[in-house]
Amino acid sequence: MLSVVVGSFCALAQAAPSKTLIRGAALIFTMDSTIGTGELGIVENADILLNGDKIAQVGKNLQESGAQVVDATGKIVMPGFVDVHNHLWQSLIRGCGTDKNLIGWLDACVFPLFNPSITLTETEAYAGVRLSTLDLINTGITTTVDWSHAFTPQFVRGNIRALSDSGLRFVFAHLGTADPTSIADMKLVKQTMIDPNPRATFQVASHPSEAFRSDLIAMSKLAKELGVKLHVHLLENIAQREDKAFDVLKEANALGPDLLGAHGIHLTDQEINILAEHDVRILHNPLSNMRLASGVIRLPELKQAGVQVGLGIDGGTNDTSDMFNDMRAALGLQRAISLQAGIFPRVADVLRMATVDGAKLLDMFDRIGSLTPGKKADLIIINPGNINFAPSFDWVNQIVFNGQPVNVEWVFVDGQSLKRKGELVDVDPESIMEAAQKAATRIRRDLLP
């Protein structure tokens, strides 16, 4: 397995051109205030030179002989989006439990799959995750964090193979238990499938509740042993107030900058202060929170307290992978409940949450999140000339309020194009959709006999 995986990474690296010159962009959002103007680091009518897997230069009238040239005339270039929380296998249950809240949806659509007679096979896991990766690339996501339910060791292997084959930069968050066999396999997965891949990172996943106390303690210990982040679902549904999440997290010695809390909707003032004091990071999933009737996160209070927040897509619970829609929802929900148009987040804030802030809370800002020379060449080119986006009025605002995946023409990860001129590269979407449909049909038959 290891030799096959490493070999595929080498092939991907060789596929990337040595140099790519993105020429004549109307607008570049560097997300680096030291390059360009304002907090978004805006540069007008400029070029970007990619040297292998890194950004070499951002400037006007750049010249480089022998470089592949991409004509970006009239277009927008910005860092790829960072999706900080997802469950990619859940493409296979799209449309499941749409009349249920989180608890009902889990009971109907997710928990039954822990039954060995129903659970996903390695092939089915691959099909669902691979389909989701195409969806992510289409919307301009270049880094994703896949919180995997890790139903079986075979499922895990299919899950990671699909992520690796996608070309995306990814984080694999492995749900684990206190069972020594589970822990041993998690270590093996990290050593053989994640660590050899320069685009992959490992996290440990768990649940902070009294029911999973021993598992959380074991996973917190494992995360510290491996030097990785612990990724949990935190107070997503109001009923989870009964789980005593903060008491269990404290007992597990989990509070700290290596703790990631997905959702964080039903937090008290005291709990927000605890998060800020320990530099715990929050992963906001607005589309999912609406779909599952979970509530609205207290973003202004988290911002005021200094808690880092990024944006996540959150798998099949929102039934789509659309970061533009996610940004609109993050902004719109706060306005809707506060009746204030100027409340946090503003347009610039959600753009940063989807790029810079996501990279920072994952401790990846030294590599991604901005178009700073020396960083990884993870970026997207947006065409504002489509019907949904035109005409040009204020492109900064229009990216959030008008943007759709169809506007994403190019997607680069490590300098390699995964989407080119609006088309996915070196992949057969039809065969992937066919495999996913086969898996979904089987799951539906067993879930809903």
C-alpha positions as CSV (number, residue, x, y, z in Angstrom):
1,M,0.0,0.0,0.0
2,L,2.7,2.5,1.0
3,S,4.7,2.1,-2.3
4,V,1.5,2.6,-4.3
5,V,0.5,5.7,-2.4
6,V,4.0,7.3,-2.6
7,G,4.2,6.5,-6.3
8,S,0.9,8.3,-7.0
9,F,2.2,11.4,-5.2
10,C,5.3,11.4,-7.3
11,A,3.2,11.2,-10.5
12,L,1.1,14.2,-9.3
13,A,4.3,16.2,-8.7
14,Q,5.7,15.4,-12.1
15,A,2.4,16.5,-13.7
16,A,2.7,20.1,-12.5
17,P,4.5,22.4,-15.0
18,S,7.8,23.9,-13.8
19,K,6.5,27.4,-14.3
20,T,3.1,29.0,-14.9
21,L,2.5,32.7,-15.6
22,I,-1.1,33.9,-14.9
23,R,-1.1,37.1,-16.9
24,G,-3.3,40.2,-16.9
25,A,-5.7,39.6,-14.1
26,A,-8.1,42.5,-13.6
27,L,-8.1,42.0,-9.9
28,I,-5.9,39.9,-7.5
29,F,-6.9,39.3,-3.9
30,T,-3.6,38.4,-2.3
31,M,-5.1,38.3,1.2
32,D,-1.8,39.8,2.3
33,S,-2.0,43.4,3.3
34,T,1.7,43.9,2.7
35,I,1.1,43.1,-1.0
36,G,-1.5,45.4,-2.6
37,T,-4.0,47.7,-0.8
38,G,-6.4,47.2,2.1
39,E,-6.9,44.2,4.3
40,L,-7.6,42.0,1.3
41,G,-4.3,42.9,-0.4
42,I,-5.9,44.0,-3.7
43,V,-3.7,44.4,-6.8
44,E,-5.2,45.6,-10.0
45,N,-4.1,44.6,-13.6
46,A,-1.3,42.3,-12.5
47,D,0.3,38.9,-13.0
48,I,1.3,36.0,-10.8
49,L,4.2,33.7,-11.5
50,L,4.1,30.1,-10.2
51,N,7.4,28.2,-9.9
52,G,6.6,24.6,-9.5
53,D,4.4,24.2,-6.4
54,K,5.0,27.7,-5.1
55,I,4.1,31.3,-5.7
56,A,7.2,33.1,-7.1
57,Q,6.0,36.6,-7.8
58,V,3.0,38.9,-7.8
59,G,3.4,42.1,-9.8
60,K,2.8,43.9,-13.1
61,N,4.3,42.9,-16.5
62,L,6.1,39.8,-15.2
63,Q,8.1,38.0,-17.8
64,E,9.3,34.4,-17.7
65,S,10.5,32.5,-20.7
66,G,9.3,28.9,-21.0
67,A,6.4,29.3,-18.6
68,Q,2.9,28.0,-19.4
69,V,0.8,31.2,-19.8
70,V,-2.8,31.4,-18.5
71,D,-4.7,34.4,-19.8
72,A,-6.6,36.0,-16.9
73,T,-7.7,39.1,-18.7
74,G,-10.8,40.5,-17.1
75,K,-10.7,37.9,-14.3
76,I,-10.2,37.7,-10.6
77,V,-7.4,35.7,-8.9
78,M,-7.5,34.8,-5.2
79,P,-6.3,32.1,-2.8
80,G,-8.2,28.8,-2.9
81,F,-10.9,28.4,-0.3
82,V,-10.2,26.5,2.9
83,D,-13.0,24.2,4.1
84,V,-12.3,23.6,7.7
85,H,-15.0,20.9,8.5
86,N,-16.6,18.3,6.3
87,H,-17.8,14.7,6.0
88,L,-17.1,13.8,2.4
89,W,-18.7,10.4,2.4
90,Q,-22.1,12.0,3.0
91,S,-22.6,12.8,-0.6
92,L,-24.0,9.3,-0.6
93,I,-26.9,10.4,1.6
94,R,-27.9,13.7,0.0
95,G,-31.5,14.4,0.6
96,C,-31.8,12.0,3.5
97,G,-33.8,13.2,6.6
98,T,-34.7,16.7,5.3
99,D,-37.6,17.0,7.7
100,K,-35.4,16.2,10.7
101,N,-33.2,18.2,13.0
102,L,-29.6,17.1,13.8
103,I,-30.6,14.4,16.3
104,G,-33.3,12.9,14.0
105,W,-31.0,13.1,11.0
106,L,-28.2,11.3,12.8
107,D,-30.6,8.6,14.0
108,A,-32.0,8.0,10.5
109,C,-29.1,8.6,8.1
110,V,-25.8,8.2,9.9
111,F,-25.9,6.0,13.1
112,P,-27.4,3.0,11.3
113,L,-24.2,2.8,9.2
114,F,-22.2,1.8,12.3
115,N,-24.1,-1.6,11.9
116,P,-21.6,-4.0,10.3
117,S,-24.4,-5.4,8.1
118,I,-25.2,-2.0,6.6
119,T,-21.9,0.0,6.7
120,L,-20.1,1.3,3.7
121,T,-17.5,-0.9,2.0
122,E,-14.1,0.4,0.9
123,T,-15.3,0.8,-2.7
124,E,-18.4,2.7,-1.6
125,A,-16.4,5.0,0.7
126,Y,-14.1,5.8,-2.2
127,A,-17.1,6.5,-4.5
128,G,-18.8,8.9,-2.1
129,V,-15.6,10.8,-1.1
130,R,-14.4,11.0,-4.6
131,L,-17.7,12.5,-5.8
132,S,-17.4,15.1,-3.0
133,T,-13.9,16.1,-4.0
134,L,-15.1,17.0,-7.5
135,D,-17.8,19.1,-5.9
136,L,-15.2,20.9,-3.8
137,I,-12.9,21.5,-6.7
138,N,-15.7,23.0,-8.7
139,T,-16.4,25.6,-6.0
140,G,-12.8,26.6,-5.7
141,I,-11.9,24.8,-2.5
142,T,-8.3,23.8,-2.5
143,T,-7.9,22.5,1.2
144,T,-10.5,20.4,3.0
145,V,-10.8,18.9,6.4
146,D,-12.6,15.6,6.2
147,W,-13.9,14.5,9.6
148,S,-14.3,10.8,8.9
149,H,-16.7,8.6,10.8
150,A,-14.1,5.8,10.1
151,F,-16.8,3.1,10.2
152,T,-14.3,0.3,9.5
153,P,-10.5,0.1,8.7
154,Q,-11.5,-0.7,5.1
155,F,-13.7,2.4,5.0
156,V,-10.8,4.5,6.2
157,R,-8.6,3.2,3.4
158,G,-11.2,3.9,0.7
159,N,-11.8,7.4,2.2
160,I,-8.1,8.3,2.1
161,R,-7.4,6.9,-1.3
162,A,-10.2,9.1,-2.7
163,L,-8.7,12.2,-1.0
164,S,-5.3,11.4,-2.3
165,D,-6.5,10.8,-5.9
166,S,-8.3,14.1,-5.9
167,G,-5.1,16.2,-5.8
168,L,-6.6,18.4,-3.1
169,R,-4.7,19.5,0.0
170,F,-6.5,17.7,2.8
171,V,-6.7,17.0,6.5
172,F,-8.0,13.6,7.5
173,A,-9.7,13.7,10.9
174,H,-10.0,10.1,12.1
175,L,-12.8,9.3,14.6
176,G,-11.4,6.9,17.2
177,T,-12.2,5.1,20.4
178,A,-10.3,4.0,23.5
179,D,-10.0,0.5,22.0
180,P,-6.3,-0.3,21.7
181,T,-6.9,-1.9,18.3
182,S,-8.5,1.3,17.0
183,I,-5.6,3.4,18.3
184,A,-3.1,1.1,16.7
185,D,-4.7,1.3,13.4
186,M,-5.0,5.1,13.6
187,K,-1.2,5.2,14.1
188,L,-0.7,2.9,11.2
189,V,-2.9,5.0,8.9
190,K,-1.0,8.2,9.8
191,Q,2.3,6.5,9.3
192,T,1.6,4.8,6.0
193,M,-1.1,6.8,4.2
194,I,-0.9,10.4,5.6
195,D,2.7,11.2,6.5
196,P,4.2,10.2,3.1
197,N,1.8,12.5,1.3
198,P,3.0,16.2,1.3
199,R,-0.6,17.4,0.8
200,A,-2.0,15.4,3.7
201,T,-2.3,16.1,7.4
202,F,-3.7,14.0,10.2
203,Q,-6.1,14.9,13.0
204,V,-7.8,12.9,15.8
205,A,-11.6,13.2,16.0
206,S,-13.9,12.5,18.9
207,H,-17.1,13.6,20.7
208,P,-17.1,15.7,23.9
209,S,-19.9,14.2,25.9
210,E,-20.3,12.1,29.1
211,A,-21.4,9.1,27.0
212,F,-18.0,9.1,25.2
213,R,-15.9,10.2,28.2
214,S,-13.3,7.4,28.0
215,D,-13.0,7.7,24.2
216,L,-12.4,11.5,24.4
217,I,-9.8,11.1,27.1
218,A,-8.0,8.5,25.0
219,M,-8.2,10.6,21.8
220,S,-7.0,13.7,23.6
221,K,-4.0,11.7,24.8
222,L,-3.4,10.3,21.4
223,A,-3.6,13.7,19.7
224,K,-0.9,15.0,22.1
225,E,1.3,11.9,21.6
226,L,1.1,12.4,17.8
227,G,1.4,16.1,17.9
228,V,-1.8,16.8,16.0
229,K,-5.1,18.6,16.5
230,L,-8.1,17.1,18.2
231,H,-11.3,17.9,16.2
232,V,-14.7,17.6,17.9
233,H,-18.3,18.5,17.4
234,L,-19.2,21.2,20.0
235,L,-22.7,22.2,21.1
236,E,-24.2,21.9,17.6
237,N,-27.8,21.1,18.8
238,I,-29.4,22.7,21.9
239,A,-30.0,19.2,23.4
240,Q,-26.2,18.7,23.6
241,R,-26.1,21.2,26.5
242,E,-26.9,18.1,28.5
243,D,-23.6,16.5,27.4
244,K,-21.5,18.6,29.8
245,A,-19.1,19.1,26.9
246,F,-16.8,21.6,28.7
247,D,-16.5,19.5,31.8
248,V,-15.5,16.5,29.7
249,L,-13.0,18.5,27.6
250,K,-11.4,19.9,30.8
251,E,-11.2,16.4,32.3
252,A,-9.5,15.2,29.1
253,N,-7.0,18.0,29.2
254,A,-8.2,18.9,25.7
255,L,-8.7,22.7,26.0
256,G,-6.0,24.5,24.1
257,P,-4.9,25.8,20.6
258,D,-4.8,22.2,19.3
259,L,-8.6,21.8,19.9
260,L,-11.0,22.5,17.0
261,G,-14.7,22.8,17.8
262,A,-17.1,22.3,14.9
263,H,-20.3,24.4,15.1
264,G,-20.1,26.0,18.6
265,I,-23.6,27.3,18.3
266,H,-25.0,27.0,21.9
267,L,-22.2,28.6,23.8
268,T,-22.6,30.7,26.9
269,D,-20.7,33.9,27.6
270,Q,-18.5,32.0,30.1
271,E,-17.8,29.3,27.5
272,I,-16.8,31.8,24.9
273,N,-14.4,33.3,27.3
274,I,-13.0,29.8,28.0
275,L,-12.5,29.2,24.3
276,A,-10.7,32.6,24.0
277,E,-8.5,32.0,27.1
278,H,-7.3,28.6,25.7
279,D,-7.1,29.7,22.0
280,V,-9.6,27.0,21.0
281,R,-10.7,27.4,17.3
282,I,-14.3,27.3,16.0
283,L,-15.4,25.8,12.7
284,H,-18.6,27.6,11.5
285,N,-20.9,25.7,9.1
286,P,-23.9,28.0,8.4
287,L,-25.6,26.0,5.6
288,S,-25.6,22.9,7.7
289,N,-26.8,24.7,10.8
290,M,-29.8,26.0,8.9
291,R,-30.6,22.6,7.2
292,L,-30.6,20.8,10.6
293,A,-32.4,23.5,12.6
294,S,-29.4,23.8,14.8
295,G,-29.4,27.5,15.4
296,V,-27.2,30.6,14.7
297,I,-23.7,30.9,16.0
298,R,-22.8,33.9,18.1
299,L,-20.2,35.2,15.6
300,P,-20.0,38.8,16.9
301,E,-19.4,37.7,20.4
302,L,-16.7,35.2,19.3
303,K,-15.0,37.9,17.3
304,Q,-15.0,40.3,20.2
305,A,-13.5,37.6,22.5
306,G,-10.8,36.9,20.0
307,V,-11.8,33.4,19.1
308,Q,-10.5,32.2,15.6
309,V,-13.3,31.1,13.3
310,G,-13.2,29.5,9.9
311,L,-15.8,28.3,7.4
312,G,-16.8,24.7,6.7
313,I,-19.1,22.9,4.3
314,D,-20.1,20.0,6.6
315,G,-20.8,17.2,4.3
316,G,-24.2,15.9,3.2
317,T,-26.0,17.9,5.8
318,N,-26.2,20.9,3.5
319,D,-26.4,18.8,0.4
320,T,-24.1,20.9,-1.6
321,S,-20.5,22.0,-1.7
322,D,-20.7,25.7,-2.4
323,M,-18.3,28.1,-0.5
324,F,-19.9,31.1,-2.1
325,N,-23.3,30.2,-0.7
326,D,-21.6,29.3,2.6
327,M,-20.1,32.9,2.8
328,R,-23.5,34.4,2.0
329,A,-25.2,32.4,4.7
330,A,-22.5,33.3,7.3
331,L,-23.0,36.9,6.6
332,G,-26.8,36.8,6.1
333,L,-27.7,34.9,9.3
334,Q,-26.1,37.5,11.5
335,R,-28.0,40.3,9.7
336,A,-31.2,38.4,9.9
337,I,-31.2,37.9,13.7
338,S,-29.7,41.2,14.6
339,L,-31.6,43.4,12.1
340,Q,-28.2,45.2,11.6
341,A,-26.5,45.4,8.2
342,G,-23.2,46.5,9.7
343,I,-22.8,43.7,12.1
344,F,-19.8,41.3,12.0
345,P,-19.1,39.6,9.6
346,R,-18.7,42.0,6.7
347,V,-18.0,41.0,3.2
348,A,-14.2,41.2,3.7
349,D,-14.6,39.2,6.9
350,V,-16.3,36.2,5.3
351,L,-13.7,36.3,2.5
352,R,-11.0,36.1,5.1
353,M,-12.8,33.4,7.0
354,A,-12.9,31.3,3.9
355,T,-9.2,31.7,3.2
356,V,-6.8,33.3,5.6
357,D,-8.6,32.6,8.8
358,G,-9.1,28.9,7.9
359,A,-5.4,28.5,7.1
360,K,-4.5,30.2,10.4
361,L,-6.7,28.1,12.7
362,L,-5.3,24.9,11.0
363,D,-1.8,26.2,11.6
364,M,-1.2,26.2,7.9
365,F,-0.8,29.9,7.3
366,D,2.9,29.5,6.6
367,R,1.9,27.5,3.5
368,I,-1.5,28.5,2.3
369,G,-4.3,31.1,2.7
370,S,-2.7,34.1,0.9
371,L,-0.9,34.7,-2.4
372,T,2.4,35.5,-0.7
373,P,5.5,34.6,-2.6
374,G,7.1,31.5,-1.2
375,K,3.7,30.0,-0.2
376,K,2.1,27.0,-1.9
377,A,0.5,27.8,-5.3
378,D,-3.1,27.1,-4.2
379,L,-5.3,29.6,-6.0
380,I,-8.4,30.0,-8.1
381,I,-9.3,32.2,-11.1
382,I,-12.9,33.5,-11.1
383,N,-14.7,34.7,-14.3
384,P,-17.0,37.6,-13.4
385,G,-18.3,37.8,-17.0
386,N,-21.1,35.1,-16.5
387,I,-24.7,36.1,-16.4
388,N,-25.0,35.6,-12.6
389,F,-22.0,37.9,-11.9
390,A,-22.1,40.6,-14.6
391,P,-22.0,43.6,-14.9
392,S,-19.0,44.9,-13.0
393,F,-20.1,47.2,-10.2
394,D,-18.1,46.2,-7.1
395,W,-16.3,42.9,-7.5
396,V,-15.3,42.6,-3.9
397,N,-18.9,42.5,-2.8
398,Q,-20.0,40.6,-5.9
399,I,-17.7,37.6,-5.1
400,V,-19.8,37.0,-2.0
401,F,-23.2,38.1,-3.1
402,N,-23.1,36.9,-6.7
403,G,-20.4,34.2,-6.9
404,Q,-21.3,30.6,-7.8
405,P,-19.2,27.5,-8.6
406,V,-19.8,28.1,-12.3
407,N,-17.6,31.3,-12.0
408,V,-14.6,29.3,-11.0
409,E,-12.6,28.7,-14.2
410,W,-9.3,27.5,-12.8
411,V,-8.2,25.8,-9.6
412,F,-4.6,25.2,-8.8
413,V,-3.2,23.1,-5.9
414,D,0.6,23.0,-5.6
415,G,0.8,24.7,-9.0
416,Q,-1.1,21.8,-10.7
417,S,-4.5,22.6,-12.3
418,L,-7.4,20.6,-11.0
419,K,-9.9,22.6,-13.0
420,R,-9.0,24.2,-16.3
421,K,-11.2,26.6,-18.3
422,G,-14.2,25.5,-16.3
423,E,-13.6,21.7,-16.8
424,L,-12.3,19.2,-14.2
425,V,-8.9,17.9,-15.2
426,D,-7.9,14.2,-15.9
427,V,-11.1,12.8,-14.4
428,D,-14.2,11.1,-15.6
429,P,-17.1,12.6,-13.6
430,E,-19.6,10.3,-15.2
431,S,-17.9,7.1,-13.9
432,I,-17.5,8.6,-10.5
433,M,-21.2,9.6,-10.3
434,E,-22.2,6.1,-11.5
435,A,-20.2,4.5,-8.7
436,A,-21.7,6.9,-6.2
437,Q,-25.2,6.2,-7.4
438,K,-24.6,2.4,-7.1
439,A,-23.5,3.0,-3.5
440,A,-26.3,5.4,-2.7
441,T,-28.9,3.0,-4.1
442,R,-27.6,0.2,-1.8
443,I,-27.5,2.4,1.2
444,R,-31.0,3.7,0.7
445,R,-32.3,0.1,0.3
446,D,-30.7,-0.9,3.6
447,L,-31.6,2.3,5.5
448,L,-35.1,2.5,4.3
449,P,-36.3,-1.1,3.7
